């Protein structure tokens, strides 16, 4: 073949490479994720509501110790704000000494938008931790809990180092259950040495079905010392899966705003549709951030946590809560879109991961080593 002289050979090489590579990818996938909602910067709080009801985490037998404040109180007392660098801050009160038995002020917010499936990607520099602290980034279905389900994406207590992903559902004839043989890298949470495979929220003291991440950089002081990172939750007909990446390991496709979960490897936690009808048990979810003090989990586990004194005693000194803060860069929600190549008028775009680009391009260079540039 004779190449037109007005085009350098490298142009035709790259053109052919791009067409072939995109064709290969199109054969392997027909779904892309496109941005639906972005929560970041100075407008972050505009589409969230501040919860001011009683702490709902005391569902078993432990005293509630959090007082969730309204938006104006949170703004006026520095419990919620956005910095000039567009960092979103939410934190518990870390300046006020309390008398014994007094609840500490904190923040809980819920998105005004509700979602049915999606890819949720949170980029944060810090998640709350510390003795007596119980933070969560989660989604919650509409109606009376546990109707329409709950997905806990980030959750932990005290100075733990491993994030726990948990699903809570209402009871059902067949129920929603974890499939132990699903591919994920975490460890199934147990009760008395037995895997909690039933996601039914009304048994096992509301434990649900959970998976603990393997990485000690997924929660607590070590996660924060690494500069935070990214958590991603994919919810679709193939199930619900969660990945976490500390700052230095964030995939390039996420950084570029072109997320492709198919190249992230096995998730840290996954709920497969094999033993759970996803659309039946999870619907109409709002996004929630909160910081709880004591409560069922942090309160009941306090005595065995290695933390000093009691949870109520710990709550009195504000210096104990200097690390009870969210520092968020962005939260992006993507929706799936099916690629179609059937129309001759359609316009397609192709994102090629860097390792794939290098590998295929190297083959081209080897095959067409005669190239002299231009």
Buried (B, 14 or more C-beta within 10 A) or exposed (E): EEEEEEEBBEEBBEEEBBEEBBEEBEEEEEEBBEBBBBBBBEEBBEEBBBBEEEBBBBEEEBBBBBBBBEBEBBBEBEBBBBEEEBBBBBBBBBEEEBEEEBBBBBBBBBBEBBBEBBBBBBBBBBBBBBBBBBBBBBBBBEEEBBBBBBBBBBBBBBBBBBBBBBBBBBEBEEBBBBBEEBEBBBBBBEEEEEBBBBBBBBBBBBBBBBBBBEBBBBBBBBBBEBEBBBBBBBBBEEBBBBBBBBBEEBBEBBEEBBBBBEEBEEBBBBBBBEBBEBEBBBBBBBBBBBBBBBBBBBBBBBEEBEBEBBBBBBBBEBEBBEBBBBBBBBBBBBBBEEBEEEEEEEEEEBBBBEEBBEEBBEEBEEEEEEBEEE
